[in-house]
Amino acid sequence: MSQSPPSSATGAPVIGLDLGGTKIAAALFGADGTVLARHTRPTPARDGATAVLDALATAAAEVDPARLATALGIAAAGVVDPRTGRVTSATDSLRGWAGTALGAGLADRTGLPVACDNDVRATAGPELAALVAEVSVHASLLFAAIGTGVGGAVAVDGRMLHGASGIAGHLGHLPSPEAAGLPCTCGATGHLEVIASGPGITAHYERLTGTSVDRLETVAERAGRGDADAVHAITTGAAATGRVLGGLANALGPDRVVIGGGVPRIGPLYGDALAAAFAAELMPPMRGLAPVAPLFGNDAAVLGAAALTTTLPLHHPGVLR
């Protein structure tokens, strides 16, 4: 799949940053979408927001030592309001991240105008651009990322939804009957994330067996050997996801539903259970719609981050706060 050029309005190179709980990825994109340089560095996740902003600025400087870029886009973990440039909510995977002035802080450190958004919405951006090019400017997209958490993005009639405080698309915090009574990282109970994420599936297996496992892949390996509890934990998480996404498909009428993240890569046991539960929820006009894998690979987040500079408000250095 060819990449849509994420260059600025002037055609100059732009920087894309992807901030996760463990690493920062940076890429410098040319006007034609070509990756001119890359850089990665660890995220100082336990050292506070100032340290994270400093690390992001360092990553931007490392990937663009000649200072060719005229703008910077960042895809960040947490609930991000792109209009204010603030992180409005976050888990403790990044200590002290909630409330951070991401746009302003990064603009002041880099000297560049900055566009910012939630990492999953940014990753979904290239998927939406491809769908619009294929279908129409009014195409709609439902994007889910199932990994350490459950995130998502929703685009309706060709426009990505952000919502109040940047909350739109956080699919992991929809109620799920399979998660009834289980505490969620957001402080509520019974949300999809606690039964459908990688740690959620692993924890479900541990509850079923009374034994501890190190990671989701171990559960998948045991399911492959016929462990009934492992099969049950995986298919429960997959079916819970499929039901929630099927209900959302009825509500939103997407042209495409994309399922990304690490969890779907564990194999067909997961994918088949999700697809079956999704199909069972669909109203007649939506029948025939089936979830698909993302079109874009490892560069999706940094590509989407760079593209934010052409679609979202820019936060400029030195502006009175």
N, C-alpha and C positions, 0 to 999 in steps of 0.2 A: 504494500500500500504506500503510495507516495505521500510525503508530508506536505501540509499546507505551509507556505513560508510564514514564519511568525515575525517577520521584520517589522520595524516601526513604520509609522506613516511616512517617514523620510526615506525609507528603504535601507537604513543603516542597520548594522548588526544589533541584536538584542541578547540579553542574558536571561536564561531560565534557571531558576533554583527550585529544588525539591527538598523540603525539610521534613524529615521523618524522625522517629524517636531514637534511631541508632546512627543514621548517617545523613549528611547533606550531599546532594548531587548537584553539580553545576554544569551548564553547557552554554557555549557561545554559538549562536545561530547566525549564519549569513543571510543576506536578503532573499536568497532562493530556498531557504530552509535547511541548507547544508550545515552540519555540525562542524564548526571550525576548531573547537577545543572542548575538552572535558576536564572536570576536576571532582574529586570526592574527598570528604574528610569526615571524621566522627562528629556526631552531634554531642555537645556538652550538656546532655539532657538533665543532669542533676545539679548543674551549676547556676541555674537561674536564667531569666530572660535576657539580661544584659550580655551574658556570655554567649547565648545562642545568637543574638543579633550581631555580636562581634564576629562569631564564626561564620555567619552568613556573608557578612561584608568581606571577610578574608577569602571565602570561596569565590565571590564575585571578582575580587582583585586577581586571584590566582588564575582564573579561567580567561581573563581579559587583561593581561599585563600591559598591552599597548593602548588600553582605554579606547577601543573602537566603538563599544556599545553606546547607544544614546538612551536606552531605557532598560528596565529590569522587571521581570515578572517572577513572582514567587508563589509556589504551591505549598501550603503549610498545613501541618497537622492542627487539629482543633476546629472550633467553629469560628470562621473568619467572616467579618462583614467587610466586603470590598469597598463599600461606600465610605466608611469611616476609617478603614485600614486597621481596625482593631481586632484582636482575638477576643471574642465575647465569651467563650467557654472552652475549657480544655480539661483533659484528664491529667493525672499526675505522671504520665509518661514523659512530659516536659515540665519540670518543676517551675512553678510560678509563671506559667505561660499565659493563663487567663488574664485578660486585661491589658496585654502588651500592645503598644502602639506599633504594630508591625510595619505598616507603610511608611509612617513618618520616621521611625527609628532606623529603618534600612536606607531610606532616602538620605537622611542626614549623614549616615556612615559612608555611603558610596558616592554621593554627589549626583546620583541618577534619579530620574522620576521612576516611581515604583508602582506597579499594579499587584494586588495580592488577592488570593482566594484560598478557600479550602482545597486540600490536595486532591480529593476525589473529584470535585467539580472541575478542577483544572485538568485532571487526567481525562475526564469525559469530554472536554472541549474539542479535541481532535476527532473524537467519535461523532460528535454532533456536526462538525464541519463536513465530515465525509458523508454523513446521512443527508444533510441539506443538499450537497452537491449531487447525490444520487437520486433523491426523492423530490424534494421541493424546499423552498424557503420556509414552508410551514410545517416541516417535519418535526415530530416529537420523539423524544428519547427517554428511556428509563435505564439508568446505569447503576449497577450495584457492585461494590467492591467488598469481597468477603475474605478477610484475612485475620489479623490479630483482633480487629474490630469488624464491625459491619457499617460501611459507609455507603453513600450513594449520591446521585445527582439526578435532577429532573429537568428536562427541557421541554417546553410546550410551544408549538407553533414557531419553532426555530430559535427560541429564546431561552437561555439558561435561567432557571429560577433561583433567586437568592433568599428572598423572604426577609422577615424582620430579624435583625441581628445576624443575618447570614445563616440562619438555621435550616433553610430548605435543603432537602435531600438526605437528612440524617436518618436513613431507613432502619438502622439498627435499633432505634428507640421507638419503633412501632410495637404495640402489644402483640404477644404471641402466646397462644394457649399452651404450647409446649414448654414455655418458660415460666408458667404461673408460679408465683411465690419465690422465684430466684432473684437475688439482689443484682441490680445492674450497676455498672461503673458510674452512671449518671446520678445515682442515689435513689432511683425508683426501683420497682420490681417488675418482673414478668416481661421484659423487653426482648426482642428477637436476638440481639447481640449475645445474650448470655447462654443461648442454646445453639446458635448457628455459627458463631465465630470459631476460629481454630481453637483458642483456649476454652470456648464454651463447649465444643464437642468433646474435647479432651476431659474437661471437668465432668461432663455427663457420663463418660465411660468410667471415670473414677468412682462416681456415685453408684453406678450399676455394679461394679466389681469389688469396691472397697480396696482397690490397689492403686498405687501411684504410677503414672506414666510421664515421660519427659516431654513428649511433644505429639502433635497431631499425626505426624508420619508414622509413629509407633502404633497408634490406633489403626491407621490405614493398613499397615503391614499385618496386624493381627486379624483385621477383617478379611484380608486376602487369604489368610490361612483358615478361615471359617469360624473365627471367634464370633459367636452370636451377639455378645454384648457390644463388641466393636462395630459390627454391622448395624446394630440398633442405634448406637450413638451417632454414627455418621448419617444414616438415613433419616433419623429424627431431625437433625440439624438441617439437612438438605430439604426435607419436606416442609419444615417450618419456613424456610426461606422462599420456597416455591409458592406456598400459600399466600404469604405476604405480598410477593411480587405479582402474583396473579390477581389479587384484589386491587392492587395499585394499577395494574393494566386496565382493569375494568373502569377504574375511576378516571384515569388520565388518557387512555386511548393512544398509547405510543405506537409509532411505526416500527420501532426496534427496541428490544430489551437486551442489554449487554451485561454479562456477568463476568467480572474480573476478580483479581486478587489471588492469593496463594491457595486458598482452600479448594476451589474447583479443580486444581491441578492434581488432587490426590487420586482422581480416576473416575471411571464410569459409574461405580456404585453411587457416588455422590451426585454426579451429573444426571443420571437416569432418575433418581429419586426426586431431585429438584424439578426436572422437566415434567414428570408425571403429576406432581402436586400443583405445579403452575398451570398445566393444561386443564386440570380438573376444576379450577376456579373460574375459567374464562366464560364470559357471556358469549352468545352466538356470534356477534359481529367481530369478536376478537379471536375466535377459534382459527387455528392455523398459525397464530403467532407463537414463536418458540424462542427461548433465550439463546443467545449466541455468544461466542467468545469475542474479546476485544480485537479490533483490527490492528492496533498499535502495540508495540513491544515495550522494551525497557526504557525507551526514550519518551514514552507517552507523557509522563508527569512534567519533565523539563520542557518538552515541546509545548504542552498545554500551558505551562507557566509563562513561557515566552510570548505565546499568543495572547495572554491576558492584557498585554500592553496595548493592544489594538481594540479591545472590547470593553475594558473596565476603566473606572476613574484612576487617574495617575496622582500619586502623592509626591509632592515635590520637596526637595531639600530646602531647609531654611525658612519654611513657611511658619508664621506664627501659629502656635497650637492652641 
